[in-house]
Amino acid sequence: MTPYPKIELHVHLEGTVRAAALKQIAKRNDYALPDDLESLYAYRDFRHFIETFELTAGALQRYEDFRQIVVDYAAEASAHGAVYLEAIFVPGFWRGLDTDEVFSGYCDGAREARELHGVEVRLTPDIPSVYSAEEAETVARFAVAYRERGVVGLGVGGLEYPTEPYARAFAFAREGGIGSVPHAGELAGADSVRSALDGLGADRIRHGIRAVDDSGLVRELAGRGTVLDVCPLSNLRTGAVATLADHPLPRLVAAGVRCSISTDDPAMFDTDLTRDYEAAESFGLSPRSFYDAGVAGALCDEETRARLQAVGAEYAWR
């Protein structure tokens, strides 16, 4: 059975690499990983997840690594019905990587993904919350410089972060035609969502589920049409929700908030795009609504948006 079309707006490329491929990349880069890699993916808490993410991402060091993982994930996501992805990556300043090599690898991978698998891929570099304001501005400058090669957004994420140090970076990016897609409202409270909206001019919020704790904020999100990129199984794996039944997704949708569905880090959370959509559908919600939210929230050009709208209109949704 052909899967219905899907849009994914929140997926970290470093977290898409399945164990076999990651071990292969690590071997060619002479980078040590535990033999029992999968055992790392039983997280004690969110901080442990971040530590594991940093360890496994360290295997990715060269242009070919970055190019490969975009193409590989596009192939996987396509098999689950994906037609459009906005993929996240971290420039990796603390590892001494060549930033042009990082950006070029991901951008070339996005172009190749479209040619080989028919999936439109746009890119959104992420500022880790450990970066200084100056490093954040450097990421923003690279994002603007690579806009014509598929970079469309700038994000920030990690453990709870103050928005003030990154305001100038996001302002610079916006002036250069780059959208604002920060993480907020995952483990941090509704105030972090407010801060992302007001302090970083967020066009979309990655996660945002804790907005449910502030009814006024929920009404504002619904009124503004702000899309939340919700990752149900990621939230479960990191302990952001205790059980899937506790997830705020149905309450947010009932309040009129647009929600797209994504995997976040599928290889690290033992999930895929089908499983996350099924988790969201388990609340009795329509997959068409998630697709339409994805179209609305995408930072793509209007020609691409029109094609995505046509795909949704032509599919015989159940």
C-alpha positions as CSV (number, residue, x, y, z in Angstrom):
1,M,0.0,0.0,0.0
2,T,1.4,3.4,-1.0
3,P,1.8,5.6,2.1
4,Y,-0.1,8.9,2.2
5,P,2.0,12.0,1.5
6,K,3.9,13.5,4.5
7,I,5.8,16.7,5.3
8,E,8.4,16.7,8.0
9,L,9.6,20.0,9.4
10,H,11.7,18.9,12.4
11,V,14.4,16.3,11.9
12,H,18.0,16.5,13.0
13,L,20.2,15.0,10.3
14,E,22.8,13.9,12.8
15,G,20.0,11.9,14.5
16,T,18.8,10.1,11.3
17,V,21.9,7.9,10.8
18,R,21.0,4.3,11.5
19,A,23.5,2.3,13.5
20,A,25.1,0.3,10.6
21,A,25.7,3.5,8.6
22,L,27.0,5.4,11.6
23,K,29.5,2.6,12.4
24,Q,30.7,2.6,8.8
25,I,31.2,6.4,8.8
26,A,33.0,6.2,12.1
27,K,35.3,3.5,10.9
28,R,36.3,5.5,7.8
29,N,37.0,8.5,10.0
30,D,38.9,6.5,12.6
31,Y,36.4,7.6,15.3
32,A,35.6,5.4,18.2
33,L,32.0,4.4,19.0
34,P,30.8,1.7,21.4
35,D,30.3,-1.7,19.7
36,D,26.8,-1.9,21.3
37,L,25.7,1.4,19.9
38,E,22.0,0.8,20.4
39,S,22.6,0.5,24.2
40,L,23.4,4.3,24.2
41,Y,19.8,5.0,23.2
42,A,18.2,4.2,26.5
43,Y,18.3,7.7,27.9
44,R,18.3,8.4,31.6
45,D,17.1,12.0,31.0
46,F,17.2,14.8,28.4
47,R,20.8,15.7,29.3
48,H,21.9,12.1,28.7
49,F,20.2,12.3,25.3
50,I,22.2,15.5,24.5
51,E,25.5,13.8,25.6
52,T,24.7,10.8,23.3
53,F,23.8,13.1,20.4
54,E,27.2,14.9,20.7
55,L,29.0,11.5,20.9
56,T,27.4,10.0,17.9
57,A,27.5,13.3,15.8
58,G,31.2,13.3,16.4
59,A,31.6,10.6,13.8
60,L,30.5,13.0,11.1
61,Q,33.5,14.9,10.0
62,R,33.8,15.3,6.2
63,Y,31.9,16.7,3.2
64,E,31.1,13.1,2.1
65,D,29.6,12.3,5.5
66,F,27.3,15.3,5.5
67,R,26.2,14.7,1.8
68,Q,25.6,11.0,2.4
69,I,23.3,11.3,5.4
70,V,21.0,13.8,3.7
71,V,20.6,11.4,0.7
72,D,20.2,8.4,3.0
73,Y,17.5,10.0,5.1
74,A,15.7,11.3,2.0
75,A,15.5,7.7,0.8
76,E,14.1,6.5,4.1
77,A,11.6,9.3,4.5
78,S,10.5,8.9,0.9
79,A,9.6,5.3,1.6
80,H,7.2,6.6,4.3
81,G,5.6,9.1,1.9
82,A,7.7,12.2,2.6
83,V,7.5,14.8,-0.2
84,Y,9.1,17.7,1.7
85,L,11.6,17.9,4.6
86,E,13.2,20.7,6.5
87,A,16.3,19.2,8.0
88,I,18.4,20.5,10.8
89,F,22.1,20.3,11.3
90,V,24.7,21.8,13.7
91,P,27.8,23.5,12.2
92,G,30.0,21.9,14.8
93,F,32.4,24.8,15.7
94,W,33.5,23.1,18.8
95,R,34.9,20.2,16.8
96,G,36.9,22.4,14.5
97,L,35.1,21.4,11.3
98,D,35.4,23.4,8.1
99,T,32.1,25.3,8.1
100,D,32.0,25.7,4.3
101,E,32.6,21.9,4.0
102,V,29.7,21.3,6.4
103,F,27.3,23.6,4.6
104,S,28.4,22.5,1.2
105,G,28.0,18.8,2.1
106,Y,24.5,19.2,3.4
107,C,23.4,21.5,0.5
108,D,24.8,19.2,-2.1
109,G,23.1,16.3,-0.4
110,A,19.8,18.1,-0.5
111,R,20.1,18.6,-4.2
112,E,21.0,15.0,-4.8
113,A,18.1,13.9,-2.6
114,R,15.7,15.7,-4.8
115,E,17.3,14.2,-8.0
116,L,17.4,10.6,-6.7
117,H,14.3,10.3,-4.4
118,G,12.0,13.2,-5.5
119,V,12.0,14.7,-2.0
120,E,12.3,18.4,-1.6
121,V,14.8,19.1,1.2
122,R,15.5,22.5,2.7
123,L,18.0,23.1,5.4
124,T,17.9,24.9,8.8
125,P,21.2,25.1,10.7
126,D,20.8,25.1,14.5
127,I,22.7,27.1,17.1
128,P,23.4,24.9,20.1
129,S,22.6,26.8,23.3
130,V,26.3,26.5,24.4
131,Y,27.3,28.9,21.5
132,S,28.3,32.5,22.3
133,A,26.4,35.4,20.7
134,E,29.4,35.8,18.4
135,E,29.3,32.1,17.3
136,A,25.6,32.4,16.8
137,E,26.1,35.4,14.5
138,T,28.7,33.4,12.5
139,V,26.1,30.6,12.0
140,A,23.6,33.3,10.8
141,R,26.1,34.7,8.3
142,F,26.7,31.3,6.8
143,A,22.9,30.6,6.7
144,V,22.5,33.8,4.6
145,A,25.4,33.0,2.4
146,Y,24.0,29.6,1.6
147,R,20.4,30.7,1.1
148,E,20.5,30.2,-2.7
149,R,21.6,26.6,-2.1
150,G,18.7,25.6,0.0
151,V,19.2,27.1,3.5
152,V,15.8,28.5,4.6
153,G,15.8,28.8,8.4
154,L,17.9,29.3,11.5
155,G,17.2,27.5,14.8
156,V,18.5,27.3,18.3
157,G,18.2,24.4,20.7
158,G,19.6,22.3,23.5
159,L,18.8,22.6,27.2
160,E,16.9,25.6,28.3
161,Y,18.4,28.7,26.9
162,P,17.9,32.5,27.2
163,T,16.9,34.1,23.9
164,E,18.7,37.5,24.5
165,P,22.2,36.3,23.4
166,Y,20.9,35.1,20.0
167,A,18.6,38.0,19.1
168,R,21.1,39.7,16.9
169,A,21.9,36.5,15.0
170,F,18.2,36.0,14.3
171,A,17.7,39.6,13.3
172,F,20.7,39.4,10.9
173,A,19.3,36.1,9.4
174,R,15.8,37.6,9.0
175,E,17.3,40.6,7.1
176,G,19.0,38.1,4.8
177,G,15.8,36.2,4.0
178,I,16.2,33.4,6.5
179,G,13.3,32.2,8.7
180,S,13.3,31.7,12.4
181,V,12.6,28.2,13.7
182,P,13.8,27.9,17.3
183,H,13.2,25.0,19.7
184,A,11.0,25.9,22.7
185,G,8.3,24.5,24.9
186,E,9.6,20.9,25.0
187,L,10.9,20.5,28.6
188,A,11.0,24.3,29.3
189,G,7.6,25.8,30.0
190,A,5.2,28.0,28.1
191,D,7.3,31.1,28.8
192,S,10.0,29.6,26.6
193,V,7.5,29.6,23.7
194,R,6.6,33.2,24.4
195,S,10.3,34.1,24.5
196,A,10.9,32.5,21.1
197,L,8.0,34.4,19.6
198,D,8.9,37.8,21.1
199,G,12.7,37.5,21.3
200,L,13.5,35.6,18.2
201,G,10.6,36.4,15.9
202,A,9.8,32.8,15.5
203,D,8.0,31.9,12.3
204,R,7.4,28.4,13.6
205,I,8.1,26.7,16.9
206,R,9.9,23.4,17.1
207,H,8.1,21.3,19.7
208,G,6.1,24.0,21.6
209,I,3.9,21.5,23.4
210,R,4.2,23.2,26.8
211,A,2.3,26.1,25.3
212,V,-0.7,24.1,26.4
213,D,0.0,25.3,30.0
214,D,-0.9,28.9,29.1
215,S,-4.4,29.3,27.6
216,G,-3.7,32.8,26.5
217,L,-0.7,31.7,24.6
218,V,-2.6,28.9,23.0
219,R,-5.2,31.3,21.8
220,E,-2.5,33.5,20.4
221,L,-0.8,30.7,18.6
222,A,-4.1,29.7,17.0
223,G,-4.9,33.2,16.0
224,R,-1.5,33.8,14.5
225,G,-1.6,30.5,12.7
226,T,1.8,29.6,14.1
227,V,2.7,26.0,13.4
228,L,4.2,23.8,16.1
229,D,6.4,21.0,14.9
230,V,5.3,18.2,17.2
231,C,7.4,15.0,17.6
232,P,5.2,12.6,19.7
233,L,7.6,9.7,20.1
234,S,10.6,11.9,20.7
235,N,8.7,13.6,23.5
236,L,8.0,10.1,25.0
237,R,11.6,8.9,24.7
238,T,13.1,12.0,26.4
239,G,10.5,12.1,29.1
240,A,8.9,15.3,28.0
241,V,5.6,13.4,28.4
242,A,5.2,10.4,30.8
243,T,3.0,8.4,28.4
244,L,1.7,8.9,24.9
245,A,-1.8,9.3,26.4
246,D,-0.5,12.4,28.3
247,H,0.7,14.1,25.1
248,P,-0.8,17.7,24.7
249,L,-1.2,17.3,20.9
250,P,-5.0,16.6,20.9
251,R,-5.6,19.6,23.2
252,L,-3.5,21.9,21.1
253,V,-5.3,20.8,17.9
254,A,-8.7,21.1,19.6
255,A,-7.8,24.7,20.5
256,G,-7.1,25.5,16.8
257,V,-3.3,25.3,16.9
258,R,-1.7,24.1,13.7
259,C,0.6,21.1,14.3
260,S,2.9,19.3,11.9
261,I,4.3,15.9,12.8
262,S,8.0,15.0,12.8
263,T,10.5,12.4,14.1
264,D,13.1,14.7,15.6
265,D,15.9,12.1,15.7
266,P,14.5,8.9,14.3
267,A,17.6,6.7,14.6
268,M,18.1,7.7,18.2
269,F,14.4,7.4,19.2
270,D,13.7,4.1,17.5
271,T,11.0,5.6,15.3
272,D,10.3,6.6,11.7
273,L,7.9,9.0,10.0
274,T,5.1,6.4,9.7
275,R,5.3,5.5,13.4
276,D,5.2,9.2,14.5
277,Y,2.2,9.9,12.2
278,E,0.5,6.8,13.6
279,A,1.1,8.0,17.1
280,A,-0.5,11.3,16.3
281,E,-3.4,9.6,14.5
282,S,-4.0,7.5,17.6
283,F,-5.8,10.5,19.1
284,G,-8.3,10.4,16.3
285,L,-6.7,13.3,14.5
286,S,-6.6,13.6,10.7
287,P,-3.3,13.1,8.8
288,R,-4.5,15.6,6.3
289,S,-4.5,18.3,9.0
290,F,-0.8,17.5,9.7
291,Y,0.0,17.7,6.0
292,D,-1.8,21.0,5.7
293,A,0.0,22.4,8.7
294,G,3.3,21.3,7.2
295,V,2.5,23.2,4.0
296,A,1.5,26.2,6.0
297,G,4.6,26.1,8.1
298,A,7.2,25.3,5.4
299,L,9.8,28.0,4.7
300,C,9.9,27.1,1.0
301,D,9.4,29.4,-2.0
302,E,5.8,29.8,-3.2
303,E,6.3,27.7,-6.3
304,T,7.3,24.7,-4.1
305,R,4.4,25.5,-1.7
306,A,1.9,25.4,-4.6
307,R,3.3,22.0,-5.6
308,L,2.9,20.7,-2.1
309,Q,-0.7,22.1,-1.9
310,A,-1.4,20.3,-5.2
311,V,-0.1,17.0,-3.8
312,G,-2.4,17.3,-0.8
313,A,-5.4,18.3,-2.9
314,E,-4.9,15.4,-5.3
315,Y,-4.5,12.6,-2.7
316,A,-7.7,10.7,-1.8
317,W,-7.4,11.1,2.0
318,R,-9.3,8.5,4.0
